[in-house]
Amino acid sequence: FLETNTAETRAALDAINRTSRNTLNELRRLLGVLRGDDGVRSHAPAPTLSDLPVLVAQMKELGLPITVEVEGESSDDRRAVEMSAYRVVQEALTNVIKHAGVTTAVDIRITNRPDALRVEITDDGRGAGASSTPSLPSGRHGLIGIRERVDVWGGTMTAGPRAGGGYAVVAEFPLDGGS
């Protein structure tokens, strides 16, 4: 059969190859997400964007004037991506505490679309030169960690000063096939 149906055999092997590669990539992503920021595995469920209110409350206790806006609906099949998105927000807020100085506004905007999940964190602080808490530990090396979490999903990330002052971190995670 293999010798007489080479086109069908090749197509079947290509499909197996693609499926195997996609499965391995997904496992790598999940293992990276499941490992804690300190490199130690945890049996506690990793936080997702549904846990954002707890994080925001903790950050408000530290003095950050945070507002959150969520557009669109989340869905259960986005859990793994939302774990990465949560960590992006967490790291961006840590960076605000470490680098922004006095802020009067920190805005988090989550946009759920069928084709992508977008998180945007902006502040009106002074930026990297205004460290207010130099000893506060960072989860995953700041912007490098954010970029890694976005890259794993094939997403895009930008970070930098805003035109009127302050700083912005924007990450967009593509969602395969829409939801």
GUVO-121876 format. One record per atom (N, C-alpha, C, O): residue number from 1; residue in three letters; atom name; x negated, y, z negated. Coordinates in steps of 0.05 Angstrom, whole numbers. Example, Ala and Ser with C-alpha at 12.3 -4.5 7.8 and 13.67 -1.06 7.14 Angstrom:
<recs>
- 1 ALA N -264 -114 -156;
- 1 ALA CA -246 -90 -156;
- 1 ALA C -264 -66 -156;
- 1 ALA O -285 -66 -169;
- 2 SER N -257 -45 -142;
- 2 SER CA -273 -21 -143;
- 2 SER C -258 1 -157;
- 2 SER O -268 23 -161;
</recs>
This chain:
<recs>
- 1 PHE N -17 -24 0;
- 1 PHE CA 0 0 0;
- 1 PHE C -17 25 0;
- 1 PHE O -11 44 15;
- 2 LEU N -39 26 -16;
- 2 LEU CA -56 49 -17;
- 2 LEU C -69 56 9;
- 2 LEU O -71 79 17;
- 3 GLU N -77 35 23;
- 3 GLU CA -91 40 49;
- 3 GLU C -71 48 71;
- 3 GLU O -79 63 89;
- 4 THR N -47 38 70;
- 4 THR CA -28 44 92;
- 4 THR C -12 70 87;
- 4 THR O -1 81 107;
- 5 ASN N -10 79 63;
- 5 ASN CA 5 104 57;
- 5 ASN C -13 125 45;
- 5 ASN O -8 135 23;
- 6 THR N -34 132 59;
- 6 THR CA -54 151 48;
- 6 THR C -42 178 42;
- 6 THR O -49 191 22;
- 7 ALA N -24 188 59;
- 7 ALA CA -13 214 54;
- 7 ALA C 4 214 28;
- 7 ALA O 3 232 12;
- 8 GLU N 20 193 25;
- 8 GLU CA 37 191 1;
- 8 GLU C 19 187 -24;
- 8 GLU O 24 198 -45;
- 9 THR N -1 170 -20;
- 9 THR CA -19 165 -43;
- 9 THR C -34 190 -51;
- 9 THR O -36 196 -75;
- 10 ARG N -44 205 -32;
- 10 ARG CA -57 230 -37;
- 10 ARG C -39 250 -52;
- 10 ARG O -47 263 -71;
- 11 ALA N -14 252 -42;
- 11 ALA CA 6 270 -55;
- 11 ALA C 11 261 -83;
- 11 ALA O 14 278 -101;
- 12 ALA N 14 235 -88;
- 12 ALA CA 19 225 -115;
- 12 ALA C -5 231 -133;
- 12 ALA O -1 240 -156;
- 13 LEU N -29 226 -124;
- 13 LEU CA -53 231 -140;
- 13 LEU C -56 261 -145;
- 13 LEU O -64 269 -167;
- 14 ASP N -50 278 -126;
- 14 ASP CA -51 307 -130;
- 14 ASP C -31 315 -152;
- 14 ASP O -37 332 -169;
- 15 ALA N -7 304 -151;
- 15 ALA CA 13 310 -171;
- 15 ALA C 4 301 -199;
- 15 ALA O 8 316 -219;
- 16 ILE N -8 278 -201;
- 16 ILE CA -18 268 -226;
- 16 ILE C -40 286 -236;
- 16 ILE O -41 293 -260;
- 17 ASN N -58 294 -218;
- 17 ASN CA -80 312 -225;
- 17 ASN C -69 338 -237;
- 17 ASN O -79 348 -257;
- 18 ARG N -50 351 -223;
- 18 ARG CA -39 376 -232;
- 18 ARG C -25 373 -259;
- 18 ARG O -29 390 -277;
- 19 THR N -9 352 -262;
- 19 THR CA 5 348 -287;
- 19 THR C -15 343 -310;
- 19 THR O -11 355 -332;
- 20 SER N -35 327 -305;
- 20 SER CA -55 322 -326;
- 20 SER C -70 348 -334;
- 20 SER O -74 353 -357;
- 21 ARG N -77 364 -314;
- 21 ARG CA -92 389 -319;
- 21 ARG C -74 408 -335;
- 21 ARG O -83 421 -354;
- 22 ASN N -49 410 -327;
- 22 ASN CA -30 428 -342;
- 22 ASN C -26 419 -370;
- 22 ASN O -25 435 -389;
- 23 THR N -24 393 -374;
- 23 THR CA -20 382 -401;
- 23 THR C -45 387 -419;
- 23 THR O -42 395 -442;
- 24 LEU N -69 383 -408;
- 24 LEU CA -93 389 -423;
- 24 LEU C -95 418 -429;
- 24 LEU O -103 425 -452;
- 25 ASN N -89 436 -410;
- 25 ASN CA -90 464 -416;
- 25 ASN C -71 472 -438;
- 25 ASN O -77 488 -455;
- 26 GLU N -47 461 -438;
- 26 GLU CA -27 466 -459;
- 26 GLU C -37 457 -486;
- 26 GLU O -33 471 -506;
- 27 LEU N -49 433 -487;
- 27 LEU CA -60 423 -512;
- 27 LEU C -82 441 -522;
- 27 LEU O -83 446 -546;
- 28 ARG N -99 450 -505;
- 28 ARG CA -120 468 -513;
- 28 ARG C -109 494 -525;
- 28 ARG O -118 504 -545;
- 29 ARG N -88 504 -512;
- 29 ARG CA -75 529 -522;
- 29 ARG C -64 524 -549;
- 29 ARG O -68 540 -568;
- 30 LEU N -49 502 -553;
- 30 LEU CA -36 496 -578;
- 30 LEU C -57 492 -600;
- 30 LEU O -53 501 -623;
- 31 LEU N -78 478 -594;
- 31 LEU CA -99 474 -614;
- 31 LEU C -111 500 -623;
- 31 LEU O -117 505 -646;
- 32 GLY N -116 518 -604;
- 32 GLY CA -126 545 -611;
- 32 GLY C -107 560 -628;
- 32 GLY O -116 575 -646;
- 33 VAL N -81 557 -623;
- 33 VAL CA -61 572 -639;
- 33 VAL C -58 560 -666;
- 33 VAL O -55 574 -686;
- 34 LEU N -60 533 -668;
- 34 LEU CA -56 520 -694;
- 34 LEU C -79 523 -713;
- 34 LEU O -75 522 -738;
- 35 ARG N -102 528 -703;
- 35 ARG CA -125 532 -721;
- 35 ARG C -123 560 -733;
- 35 ARG O -118 579 -718;
- 36 GLY N -127 562 -758;
- 36 GLY CA -125 588 -771;
- 36 GLY C -147 607 -763;
- 36 GLY O -167 598 -751;
- 37 ASP N -145 632 -770;
- 37 ASP CA -165 652 -763;
- 37 ASP C -192 646 -776;
- 37 ASP O -213 654 -766;
- 38 ASP N -191 630 -798;
- 38 ASP CA -216 623 -811;
- 38 ASP C -227 597 -800;
- 38 ASP O -247 587 -811;
- 39 GLY N -215 585 -780;
- 39 GLY CA -224 561 -768;
- 39 GLY C -214 536 -782;
- 39 GLY O -220 513 -773;
- 40 VAL N -198 539 -803;
- 40 VAL CA -188 516 -818;
- 40 VAL C -159 510 -809;
- 40 VAL O -143 529 -806;
- 41 ARG N -153 485 -805;
- 41 ARG CA -126 477 -798;
- 41 ARG C -107 482 -821;
- 41 ARG O -115 478 -844;
- 42 SER N -83 490 -815;
- 42 SER CA -63 494 -836;
- 42 SER C -39 477 -829;
- 42 SER O -32 473 -806;
- 43 HIS N -26 467 -850;
- 43 HIS CA -1 452 -846;
- 43 HIS C 23 470 -847;
- 43 HIS O 46 460 -841;
- 44 ALA N 20 494 -854;
- 44 ALA CA 42 513 -854;
- 44 ALA C 48 521 -825;
- 44 ALA O 30 523 -809;
- 45 PRO N 73 525 -819;
- 45 PRO CA 80 533 -791;
- 45 PRO C 67 560 -785;
- 45 PRO O 67 579 -802;
- 46 ALA N 56 562 -761;
- 46 ALA CA 44 588 -753;
- 46 ALA C 66 608 -749;
- 46 ALA O 87 602 -739;
- 47 PRO N 61 633 -757;
- 47 PRO CA 82 654 -754;
- 47 PRO C 86 661 -725;
- 47 PRO O 68 659 -708;
- 48 THR N 111 668 -719;
- 48 THR CA 118 678 -693;
- 48 THR C 130 706 -696;
- 48 THR O 131 717 -718;
- 49 LEU N 140 717 -674;
- 49 LEU CA 152 744 -675;
- 49 LEU C 176 745 -694;
- 49 LEU O 183 766 -703;
- 50 SER N 189 722 -699;
- 50 SER CA 211 722 -718;
- 50 SER C 202 728 -746;
- 50 SER O 218 735 -763;
- 51 ASP N 176 725 -751;
- 51 ASP CA 164 731 -777;
- 51 ASP C 154 760 -779;
- 51 ASP O 142 768 -799;
- 52 LEU N 157 775 -758;
- 52 LEU CA 147 803 -757;
- 52 LEU C 158 820 -780;
- 52 LEU O 143 837 -790;
- 53 PRO N 183 818 -788;
- 53 PRO CA 192 835 -810;
- 53 PRO C 176 832 -836;
- 53 PRO O 171 851 -850;
- 54 VAL N 166 808 -842;
- 54 VAL CA 150 804 -866;
- 54 VAL C 123 818 -862;
- 54 VAL O 114 832 -881;
- 55 LEU N 111 815 -839;
- 55 LEU CA 85 829 -834;
- 55 LEU C 89 859 -835;
- 55 LEU O 72 873 -847;
- 56 VAL N 110 869 -823;
- 56 VAL CA 115 898 -824;
- 56 VAL C 119 908 -852;
- 56 VAL O 109 929 -860;
- 57 ALA N 133 893 -869;
- 57 ALA CA 137 901 -897;
- 57 ALA C 111 902 -912;
- 57 ALA O 106 920 -927;
- 58 GLN N 93 882 -907;
- 58 GLN CA 67 882 -919;
- 58 GLN C 51 906 -911;
- 58 GLN O 38 919 -928;
- 59 MET N 51 913 -885;
- 59 MET CA 36 935 -875;
- 59 MET C 48 962 -885;
- 59 MET O 33 981 -890;
- 60 LYS N 74 963 -889;
- 60 LYS CA 86 987 -900;
- 60 LYS C 77 991 -929;
- 60 LYS O 73 1014 -937;
- 61 GLU N 74 969 -943;
- 61 GLU CA 64 971 -971;
- 61 GLU C 35 983 -972;
- 61 GLU O 27 995 -992;
- 62 LEU N 20 979 -950;
- 62 LEU CA -7 991 -948;
- 62 LEU C -6 1020 -938;
- 62 LEU O -27 1032 -936;
- 63 GLY N 18 1030 -933;
- 63 GLY CA 21 1058 -925;
- 63 GLY C 25 1063 -896;
- 63 GLY O 26 1087 -888;
- 64 LEU N 27 1043 -879;
- 64 LEU CA 32 1048 -851;
- 64 LEU C 61 1055 -846;
- 64 LEU O 79 1041 -854;
- 65 PRO N 66 1078 -832;
- 65 PRO CA 93 1086 -825;
- 65 PRO C 102 1072 -799;
- 65 PRO O 99 1084 -778;
- 66 ILE N 112 1048 -801;
- 66 ILE CA 117 1031 -778;
- 66 ILE C 147 1032 -770;
- 66 ILE O 164 1031 -787;
- 67 THR N 151 1034 -744;
- 67 THR CA 178 1029 -732;
- 67 THR C 175 1006 -713;
- 67 THR O 155 1002 -700;
- 68 VAL N 197 990 -711;
- 68 VAL CA 197 967 -693;
- 68 VAL C 221 969 -675;
- 68 VAL O 243 974 -684;
- 69 GLU N 216 965 -649;
- 69 GLU CA 238 964 -630;
- 69 GLU C 236 938 -614;
- 69 GLU O 214 932 -603;
- 70 VAL N 257 923 -612;
- 70 VAL CA 258 898 -597;
- 70 VAL C 278 900 -576;
- 70 VAL O 302 906 -580;
- 71 GLU N 270 894 -552;
- 71 GLU CA 288 895 -528;
- 71 GLU C 290 867 -517;
- 71 GLU O 270 853 -513;
- 72 GLY N 314 858 -511;
- 72 GLY CA 319 832 -500;
- 72 GLY C 319 811 -522;
- 72 GLY O 314 816 -546;
- 73 GLU N 325 786 -514;
- 73 GLU CA 328 764 -533;
- 73 GLU C 305 745 -530;
- 73 GLU O 295 739 -509;
- 74 SER N 296 736 -553;
- 74 SER CA 276 715 -555;
- 74 SER C 290 688 -550;
- 74 SER O 314 686 -551;
- 75 SER N 274 667 -546;
- 75 SER CA 285 640 -544;
- 75 SER C 265 620 -556;
- 75 SER O 241 625 -557;
- 76 ASP N 276 597 -564;
- 76 ASP CA 259 577 -577;
- 76 ASP C 237 566 -559;
- 76 ASP O 216 558 -569;
- 77 ASP N 241 565 -533;
- 77 ASP CA 221 554 -516;
- 77 ASP C 197 573 -512;
- 77 ASP O 178 566 -498;
- 78 ARG N 197 595 -525;
- 78 ARG CA 174 614 -524;
- 78 ARG C 157 613 -549;
- 78 ARG O 140 630 -553;
- 79 ARG N 162 594 -567;
- 79 ARG CA 149 593 -593;
- 79 ARG C 119 596 -591;
- 79 ARG O 107 612 -606;
- 80 ALA N 106 580 -575;
- 80 ALA CA 77 580 -573;
- 80 ALA C 66 608 -565;
- 80 ALA O 47 618 -576;
- 81 VAL N 79 620 -545;
- 81 VAL CA 71 647 -536;
- 81 VAL C 76 667 -558;
- 81 VAL O 60 685 -562;
- 82 GLU N 99 664 -572;
- 82 GLU CA 105 683 -594;
- 82 GLU C 85 681 -617;
- 82 GLU O 82 700 -632;
- 83 MET N 73 657 -621;
- 83 MET CA 52 655 -641;
- 83 MET C 29 673 -634;
- 83 MET O 18 687 -651;
- 84 SER N 21 672 -609;
- 84 SER CA -1 689 -600;
- 84 SER C 7 719 -601;
- 84 SER O -10 735 -609;
- 85 ALA N 31 725 -593;
- 85 ALA CA 40 753 -594;
- 85 ALA C 41 763 -622;
- 85 ALA O 33 786 -627;
- 86 TYR N 49 747 -641;
- 86 TYR CA 49 755 -669;
- 86 TYR C 21 762 -678;
- 86 TYR O 16 783 -691;
- 87 ARG N 1 746 -671;
- 87 ARG CA -26 750 -679;
- 87 ARG C -37 776 -666;
- 87 ARG O -54 790 -678;
- 88 VAL N -28 782 -641;
- 88 VAL CA -37 807 -628;
- 88 VAL C -27 830 -644;
- 88 VAL O -42 849 -650;
- 89 VAL N -1 830 -652;
- 89 VAL CA 10 852 -668;
- 89 VAL C -5 853 -695;
- 89 VAL O -12 875 -703;
- 90 GLN N -10 831 -708;
- 90 GLN CA -23 831 -733;
- 90 GLN C -51 843 -731;
- 90 GLN O -59 859 -748;
- 91 GLU N -66 835 -711;
- 91 GLU CA -93 846 -707;
- 91 GLU C -93 876 -700;
- 91 GLU O -109 891 -710;
- 92 ALA N -73 884 -684;
- 92 ALA CA -71 912 -676;
- 92 ALA C -65 929 -701;
- 92 ALA O -76 951 -705;
- 93 LEU N -47 919 -719;
- 93 LEU CA -41 934 -743;
- 93 LEU C -65 935 -762;
- 93 LEU O -69 955 -775;
- 94 THR N -80 913 -763;
- 94 THR CA -104 913 -779;
- 94 THR C -124 934 -769;
- 94 THR O -137 948 -784;
- 95 ASN N -126 936 -742;
- 95 ASN CA -143 956 -730;
- 95 ASN C -134 985 -737;
- 95 ASN O -150 1003 -740;
- 96 VAL N -108 989 -738;
- 96 VAL CA -97 1015 -746;
- 96 VAL C -107 1022 -774;
- 96 VAL O -116 1044 -779;
- 97 ILE N -104 1003 -792;
- 97 ILE CA -113 1008 -820;
- 97 ILE C -143 1014 -821;
- 97 ILE O -152 1032 -835;
- 98 LYS N -158 999 -806;
- 98 LYS CA -187 1001 -807;
- 98 LYS C -198 1026 -793;
- 98 LYS O -218 1037 -801;
- 99 HIS N -185 1035 -771;
- 99 HIS CA -197 1054 -754;
- 99 HIS C -182 1080 -749;
- 99 HIS O -194 1100 -740;
- 100 ALA N -156 1081 -754;
- 100 ALA CA -140 1103 -745;
- 100 ALA C -141 1127 -764;
- 100 ALA O -134 1150 -756;
- 101 GLY N -149 1123 -788;
- 101 GLY CA -148 1145 -807;
- 101 GLY C -119 1150 -815;
- 101 GLY O -103 1131 -816;
- 102 VAL N -112 1175 -821;
- 102 VAL CA -85 1181 -829;
- 102 VAL C -67 1180 -805;
- 102 VAL O -72 1193 -784;
- 103 THR N -46 1165 -807;
- 103 THR CA -26 1163 -785;
- 103 THR C 1 1171 -796;
- 103 THR O 8 1167 -819;
- 104 THR N 17 1184 -778;
- 104 THR CA 44 1190 -785;
- 104 THR C 64 1173 -770;
- 104 THR O 88 1174 -776;
- 105 ALA N 54 1158 -750;
- 105 ALA CA 72 1140 -735;
- 105 ALA C 56 1117 -724;
- 105 ALA O 35 1120 -712;
- 106 VAL N 67 1093 -729;
- 106 VAL CA 58 1068 -716;
- 106 VAL C 82 1055 -705;
- 106 VAL O 101 1049 -719;
- 107 ASP N 82 1051 -679;
- 107 ASP CA 106 1040 -665;
- 107 ASP C 99 1013 -653;
- 107 ASP O 78 1010 -640;
- 108 ILE N 117 994 -658;
- 108 ILE CA 114 967 -646;
- 108 ILE C 138 964 -628;
- 108 ILE O 161 968 -636;
- 109 ARG N 133 957 -603;
- 109 ARG CA 155 952 -584;
- 109 ARG C 151 925 -572;
- 109 ARG O 130 918 -561;
- 110 ILE N 171 908 -575;
- 110 ILE CA 171 881 -564;
- 110 ILE C 192 881 -542;
- 110 ILE O 215 888 -546;
- 111 THR N 184 872 -518;
- 111 THR CA 202 871 -495;
- 111 THR C 203 842 -486;
- 111 THR O 183 831 -476;
- 112 ASN N 227 830 -488;
- 112 ASN CA 231 803 -479;
- 112 ASN C 244 804 -452;
- 112 ASN O 266 815 -449;
- 113 ARG N 231 793 -432;
- 113 ARG CA 242 792 -405;
- 113 ARG C 242 762 -397;
- 113 ARG O 227 746 -409;
- 114 PRO N 257 754 -377;
- 114 PRO CA 256 726 -368;
- 114 PRO C 229 718 -358;
- 114 PRO O 221 695 -361;
- 115 ASP N 213 736 -347;
- 115 ASP CA 188 729 -335;
- 115 ASP C 163 736 -352;
- 115 ASP O 141 728 -346;
- 116 ALA N 167 751 -374;
- 116 ALA CA 144 760 -390;
- 116 ALA C 153 769 -418;
- 116 ALA O 176 777 -422;
- 117 LEU N 134 767 -436;
- 117 LEU CA 137 779 -463;
- 117 LEU C 116 800 -466;
- 117 LEU O 92 795 -461;
- 118 ARG N 125 824 -473;
- 118 ARG CA 106 847 -475;
- 118 ARG C 107 857 -504;
- 118 ARG O 128 861 -515;
- 119 VAL N 83 862 -515;
- 119 VAL CA 81 874 -541;
- 119 VAL C 64 899 -538;
- 119 VAL O 43 899 -525;
- 120 GLU N 73 921 -550;
- 120 GLU CA 59 946 -549;
- 120 GLU C 58 958 -577;
- 120 GLU O 78 961 -590;
- 121 ILE N 34 964 -585;
- 121 ILE CA 29 976 -612;
- 121 ILE C 15 1003 -608;
- 121 ILE O -7 1003 -596;
- 122 THR N 27 1024 -617;
- 122 THR CA 15 1051 -613;
- 122 THR C 14 1065 -641;
- 122 THR O 30 1059 -658;
- 123 ASP N -6 1082 -643;
- 123 ASP CA -7 1098 -667;
- 123 ASP C -16 1127 -659;
- 123 ASP O -24 1132 -637;
- 124 ASP N -14 1145 -679;
- 124 ASP CA -22 1173 -673;
- 124 ASP C -47 1180 -690;
- 124 ASP O -52 1204 -695;
- 125 GLY N -62 1160 -697;
- 125 GLY CA -86 1164 -713;
- 125 GLY C -109 1175 -697;
- 125 GLY O -106 1182 -673;
- 126 ARG N -132 1177 -710;
- 126 ARG CA -155 1189 -697;
- 126 ARG C -173 1170 -682;
- 126 ARG O -191 1178 -668;
- 127 GLY N -169 1144 -685;
- 127 GLY CA -185 1125 -670;
- 127 GLY C -208 1113 -685;
- 127 GLY O -209 1115 -710;
- 128 ALA N -226 1100 -671;
- 128 ALA CA -247 1083 -682;
- 128 ALA C -266 1098 -701;
- 128 ALA O -278 1085 -718;
- 129 GLY N -269 1124 -698;
- 129 GLY CA -287 1138 -715;
- 129 GLY C -276 1146 -743;
- 129 GLY O -291 1157 -759;
- 130 ALA N -251 1139 -748;
- 130 ALA CA -238 1148 -773;
- 130 ALA C -233 1126 -792;
- 130 ALA O -213 1126 -806;
- 131 SER N -251 1107 -794;
- 131 SER CA -247 1084 -811;
- 131 SER C -238 1092 -839;
- 131 SER O -252 1107 -853;
- 132 SER N -215 1081 -848;
- 132 SER CA -205 1088 -874;
- 132 SER C -209 1064 -894;
- 132 SER O -208 1069 -918;
- 133 THR N -212 1040 -884;
- 133 THR CA -216 1017 -900;
- 133 THR C -238 999 -888;
- 133 THR O -231 979 -876;
- 134 PRO N -263 1007 -890;
- 134 PRO CA -284 992 -876;
- 134 PRO C -287 964 -885;
- 134 PRO O -298 948 -869;
- 135 SER N -279 956 -909;
- 135 SER CA -283 929 -918;
- 135 SER C -260 910 -913;
- 135 SER O -262 887 -920;
- 136 LEU N -238 920 -901;
- 136 LEU CA -216 903 -895;
- 136 LEU C -223 882 -874;
- 136 LEU O -232 889 -853;
- 137 PRO N -220 856 -880;
- 137 PRO CA -229 836 -861;
- 137 PRO C -210 835 -837;
- 137 PRO O -186 840 -839;
- 138 SER N -222 829 -814;
- 138 SER CA -207 827 -789;
- 138 SER C -201 798 -784;
- 138 SER O -217 780 -791;
- 139 GLY N -178 792 -772;
- 139 GLY CA -171 765 -766;
- 139 GLY C -188 751 -746;
- 139 GLY O -197 729 -751;
- 140 ARG N -192 763 -723;
- 140 ARG CA -207 750 -701;
- 140 ARG C -223 770 -685;
- 140 ARG O -220 771 -661;
- 141 HIS N -240 785 -698;
- 141 HIS CA -258 803 -685;
- 141 HIS C -244 824 -668;
- 141 HIS O -252 830 -646;
- 142 GLY N -223 835 -679;
- 142 GLY CA -210 858 -666;
- 142 GLY C -200 854 -638;
- 142 GLY O -186 834 -632;
- 143 LEU N -208 872 -621;
- 143 LEU CA -198 872 -593;
- 143 LEU C -207 847 -578;
- 143 LEU O -193 838 -560;
- 144 ILE N -230 836 -585;
- 144 ILE CA -239 812 -572;
- 144 ILE C -220 789 -577;
- 144 ILE O -212 774 -559;
- 145 GLY N -212 786 -602;
- 145 GLY CA -192 766 -610;
- 145 GLY C -165 770 -596;
- 145 GLY O -153 750 -587;
- 146 ILE N -157 795 -594;
- 146 ILE CA -131 800 -580;
- 146 ILE C -134 792 -551;
- 146 ILE O -116 778 -540;
- 147 ARG N -156 800 -538;
- 147 ARG CA -159 793 -510;
- 147 ARG C -160 762 -506;
- 147 ARG O -148 752 -487;
- 148 GLU N -173 748 -524;
- 148 GLU CA -174 719 -522;
- 148 GLU C -146 706 -524;
- 148 GLU O -140 688 -509;
- 149 ARG N -130 717 -543;
- 149 ARG CA -103 706 -546;
- 149 ARG C -86 711 -522;
- 149 ARG O -68 695 -516;
- 150 VAL N -90 733 -509;
- 150 VAL CA -74 739 -485;
- 150 VAL C -85 724 -461;
- 150 VAL O -69 713 -445;
- 151 ASP N -111 722 -458;
- 151 ASP CA -123 708 -435;
- 151 ASP C -115 679 -434;
- 151 ASP O -112 667 -413;
- 152 VAL N -112 666 -458;
- 152 VAL CA -105 638 -459;
- 152 VAL C -79 633 -444;
- 152 VAL O -75 611 -433;
- 153 TRP N -62 652 -443;
- 153 TRP CA -36 649 -429;
- 153 TRP C -36 661 -401;
- 153 TRP O -15 662 -388;
- 154 GLY N -58 671 -392;
- 154 GLY CA -59 683 -365;
- 154 GLY C -47 711 -365;
- 154 GLY O -38 721 -344;
- 155 GLY N -47 724 -388;
- 155 GLY CA -34 750 -391;
- 155 GLY C -53 773 -386;
- 155 GLY O -77 769 -378;
- 156 THR N -44 797 -391;
- 156 THR CA -60 821 -388;
- 156 THR C -60 836 -415;
- 156 THR O -41 835 -430;
- 157 MET N -81 851 -419;
- 157 MET CA -83 867 -443;
- 157 MET C -98 892 -437;
- 157 MET O -119 892 -423;
- 158 THR N -88 914 -448;
- 158 THR CA -103 940 -447;
- 158 THR C -103 951 -475;
- 158 THR O -85 947 -491;
- 159 ALA N -124 966 -480;
- 159 ALA CA -127 979 -506;
- 159 ALA C -144 1004 -502;
- 159 ALA O -164 1004 -487;
- 160 GLY N -136 1026 -515;
- 160 GLY CA -152 1050 -513;
- 160 GLY C -137 1074 -524;
- 160 GLY O -114 1073 -531;
- 161 PRO N -151 1097 -524;
- 161 PRO CA -139 1122 -534;
- 161 PRO C -115 1130 -516;
- 161 PRO O -115 1125 -492;
- 162 ARG N -96 1143 -529;
- 162 ARG CA -73 1154 -515;
- 162 ARG C -77 1183 -508;
- 162 ARG O -93 1197 -522;
- 163 ALA N -64 1192 -488;
- 163 ALA CA -68 1220 -478;
- 163 ALA C -64 1241 -500;
- 163 ALA O -80 1260 -502;
- 164 GLY N -43 1239 -515;
- 164 GLY CA -38 1259 -536;
- 164 GLY C -50 1254 -563;
- 164 GLY O -44 1267 -582;
- 165 GLY N -67 1234 -564;
- 165 GLY CA -80 1226 -589;
- 165 GLY C -70 1199 -597;
- 165 GLY O -49 1190 -589;
- 166 GLY N -85 1186 -614;
- 166 GLY CA -77 1160 -623;
- 166 GLY C -88 1138 -605;
- 166 GLY O -106 1143 -589;
- 167 TYR N -78 1114 -608;
- 167 TYR CA -88 1091 -595;
- 167 TYR C -65 1073 -587;
- 167 TYR O -44 1073 -600;
- 168 ALA N -69 1057 -566;
- 168 ALA CA -48 1038 -557;
- 168 ALA C -61 1011 -551;
- 168 ALA O -83 1010 -539;
- 169 VAL N -47 990 -558;
- 169 VAL CA -54 963 -551;
- 169 VAL C -29 952 -537;
- 169 VAL O -8 951 -549;
- 170 VAL N -33 942 -513;
- 170 VAL CA -10 931 -497;
- 170 VAL C -19 904 -487;
- 170 VAL O -39 901 -474;
- 171 ALA N -2 884 -493;
- 171 ALA CA -7 856 -484;
- 171 ALA C 18 846 -470;
- 171 ALA O 40 849 -480;
- 172 GLU N 14 833 -448;
- 172 GLU CA 36 821 -433;
- 172 GLU C 30 792 -428;
- 172 GLU O 10 785 -416;
- 173 PHE N 48 775 -436;
- 173 PHE CA 46 746 -433;
- 173 PHE C 66 737 -411;
- 173 PHE O 90 740 -415;
- 174 PRO N 56 725 -390;
- 174 PRO CA 75 715 -370;
- 174 PRO C 89 690 -380;
- 174 PRO O 77 675 -395;
- 175 LEU N 114 687 -373;
- 175 LEU CA 129 664 -381;
- 175 LEU C 135 648 -356;
- 175 LEU O 151 656 -339;
- 176 ASP N 124 624 -354;
- 176 ASP CA 128 607 -331;
- 176 ASP C 157 600 -328;
- 176 ASP O 170 590 -346;
- 177 GLY N 167 604 -304;
- 177 GLY CA 194 596 -297;
- 177 GLY C 216 613 -309;
- 177 GLY O 239 607 -304;
- 178 GLY N 209 633 -325;
- 178 GLY CA 230 649 -337;
- 178 GLY C 245 633 -358;
- 178 GLY O 242 608 -359;
- 179 SER N 261 645 -374;
- 179 SER CA 276 631 -395;
- 179 SER C 305 641 -395;
- 179 SER O 321 632 -411;
</recs>
